[in-house]
């Protein structure tokens, strides 16, 4: 028997939840036609406080429930959409929904980054599906391409600008020549950064998204805590000035590479050549470059956040889940590779940009070069920048050839102990795309 | 009963067919694991001449057949892949496969552009699926995003660089300052253009691809013959020189727009601002920008052709068809909108670049401006370029404000009759992205 109505339950009535509820109701006819069955938003599970929101008035009051048991045990709900964000209680809700054999659609990057593979396997064992396109890159298709369109490929690498807040801040710092604190303030005023911006500026948000993409791309359990990360708060207007002079842009990149059964995953600021595509992705835009052994480099770009863009991805997932409901498709779990292992950050090799404050006297460069040389770090170029006559110090910028993280850490420690080095101002990796 | 083996039949052993056969055999384990059933390439339908190709030696001879009846009636073939290209006999093969209730995967842009909607509906009536991701943009996911990821959106527009041959030629003309004929020769030597390059340089190839994308995006039957098109062979090194001076790039764009229930579809060279994303897509790369009312602008980019990239898309489609085989998914036809209509090219409004050779004497500009003004074309800027003292002629470049195609055609005819206008060198639309 083919179902004629597919019931949807929604958890959460925040900005994303409200927008999704709007799309599901306002576009019900168009979506139902596409699904081949009537799609009906049956219940919205809310907190009592949600009922006072202006958005609540757009919906019939009978849609709302604060009663978990009523919501999860409604036999007419086939698909549950989770849009409250954060790990708990969202994780428990998703688990409970799958346990009750409901298909689940979520935009929750934290839950998927931490528990996605287990939840996918649990969904499969329950005979239902779990979709999470909106967890990475807002409305930009990324999860579905990794799970479907590119799956004949061995994925060699992912390079991603995947956090709009930090990309906005970096764009402002680059274009306006302003310092980090001021750029962050601007982002907060415009609503691009939260009052507590730590998750974004420290790279945690990008870590979650990279964990999700890398796990799918490499069929390997990449946990958030496996991903080395640095934030952007140490960047200085001077770094942008020098980057520009040298022909580079500074971006916060999420990078995942696979070679020789080794996996390399990291999130940190990088110098990338200004003529590359990613260097020119500005403002709150996201862009992900995926390198497959058959397809070559494929780029996906667009607005990475916002309620409308996110509702596009959530609704597409709902339609996919509808197809599963109608065809009783048997969802498959994910088969993880056991051959691969993670490369420790200490062994990862890149070029480096180093900005140092040194004593402006003869022989200083020679001492620095000697220390670097002892750690197998060879110098590609050195430029002496501003000199301060009063303090007799100078700022120098060193670009190195490829060196391991470990060598650089050790060299930096040693340099810091040299009397002639006043301060290590910044050390930033240089990535060749 | 769940099928344990899914049989594949392949039509064609050209460069694409050979590569797909390689992927299906060399990656059989990985693909089978992903499909959840053994994927087996059972038969390759070839022409007798194919058997002499070096690629033929890579496969067991028993795989090959030249017998249509044997091929199409093999009960163990569930999915047929068509990779011979061209309208006939490919169309008949696809029809016959669907008629025999085989799922079909094809990379054939001509067949899909001309018959895609009917074939999709026929497939649905037969209870099987028709997939054609590789028909547009090689390995770049475009069809599946339009059919799945973006379908909660009302699509407002598509702007696409969708033909690698012409984009390569335009890139060479722009960077090297060379003329069209030389750039075409270079493209032919490098294998980026065919011996008979007409389909590419006249925009026919782009027309097919735009017809496919626009039909899906707008749920409207956009036929290839509905699409206005101009090729690139009239472009001159001078146009590129002036474009650069004015801050523009010249690209062959495929454009589809939808507004007020009107649909606008066209393929022609355009001036686009040099700081836009599409202006910086160079060489054989393709890029498609899709504007959805929820998702905003999403960009998909990558290599748009080549056997490996194409095999990535074909294989993804095979895996989708496998899921349909296993779930007995009922394919849906496409519901076409009856509310919409095509806007005639004469009514389409854009800005224009005009390059004219005129008599170098006083009052000439005034006469030209008068003619344009009589046709409601207002001038945004005029630059007098090279002057030839001997012939007493000068070259001028006019940038206009938005005007309809019809006004411009009429004005040009009138200008051409002016004694002071020696030659209309070129007229190119200017597109604001």
Interface residues (C-beta under 8 A of the other chain):
Chain A: X23 X27 X31 X33 X34 X36 X133 X138 X139 X140 X141 X144 X145 X148 X149 X150 X151 X152 X153 X277 X280 X287 X292 X293 X294 X295 X296 X297 X298 X299 X300 X301 X302 X303 X306 X308 X309 X311 X312 X313 X315 X316 X319 X320 X323 X326 X327 X328 X329 X330 X332 X335
Chain B: X23 X27 X31 X33 X34 X36 X133 X138 X139 X140 X141 X144 X145 X148 X149 X150 X151 X152 X153 X277 X280 X287 X292 X293 X294 X295 X296 X297 X298 X299 X300 X301 X302 X303 X306 X308 X309 X311 X312 X313 X315 X316 X319 X320 X323 X326 X327 X328 X329 X330 X332 X335
